[in-house]
Amino acid sequence: MKRETYVEGSPWEPIVGYARAVKVGNIIEISGTTASVNGEVVGKNNVYEQTKCILQKFETVLKHYNASMEDVVRTRIFCSDISLWEEIGKAHGEFFGNIKPATGMYQISKLISDDLLVEIEATAIVS
C-alpha cells in the first residue's frame, strides 16, 4: 500500500524524525499534537483553548487527505493535570459530540514544555 506523510513544517519534525500524520491505505494516524504554532504556545494556561487549537490542527491534516473529523475513530488525550478533564472534554465534545470516537484520557507526569497542558493523537479511517 502507498504511504503518504504530512509534514507540518515544525522545527522538531526533522530533529525527532516524525511527520504530523501518516496515511497508509485508508488509515490516517495523526501524531501527538500540541497547541504550538510557529514555536509559540496557543492558549498558555488555558487547556480548553489548547485543546481547541489541537483539534483545529487535526481538521487541517484530515482536509489534506480529503477526510474529515467524521472519519476519526479514536483519540488519545494526554494531560499533565487530570483535574482539568472537564475543560478538555468540553472542547473535545464540541468537535466530536456527534461523531463519538473511542477515546482515552491519561494524566502523564510532564509534556515537553511546562506551558503545554494537553497533547492528543488520533486515528482516522477514511471510508
CORLINLIN-V304602 format. One record per backbone hydrogen bond with DSSP energy under -1.0 kcal/mol. CO is the residue of the C=O (numbers start at 1). NH is the residue of the N-H. Records with the same first field share a line. If there is no record, write none. Layout:
# CORLINLIN-V304602
CO=NH + NH
This chain:
# CORLINLIN-V304602
2=25
4=23
6=20 + 21
12=16
13=17 + 18
20=31
21=6
22=29
23=4
24=27
26=126
27=24
28=124
29=22
30=122
33=120
35=42
37=40
40=37
43=46
46=50
47=51
48=52
49=53
50=54
51=55
52=56
53=57
54=58
55=59
56=60
57=61
58=62
59=63
60=64
61=65
62=67
63=66
68=71
69=72
71=125
73=102
74=123
76=121
77=106
78=119
79=108
81=84
82=85
84=88
85=89
86=90
87=91
88=92
89=93
90=94
91=95
92=96
93=97
96=100
102=75
104=77
106=79
113=116
117=80
119=78
120=33
121=76
122=30
123=73 + 74
124=28
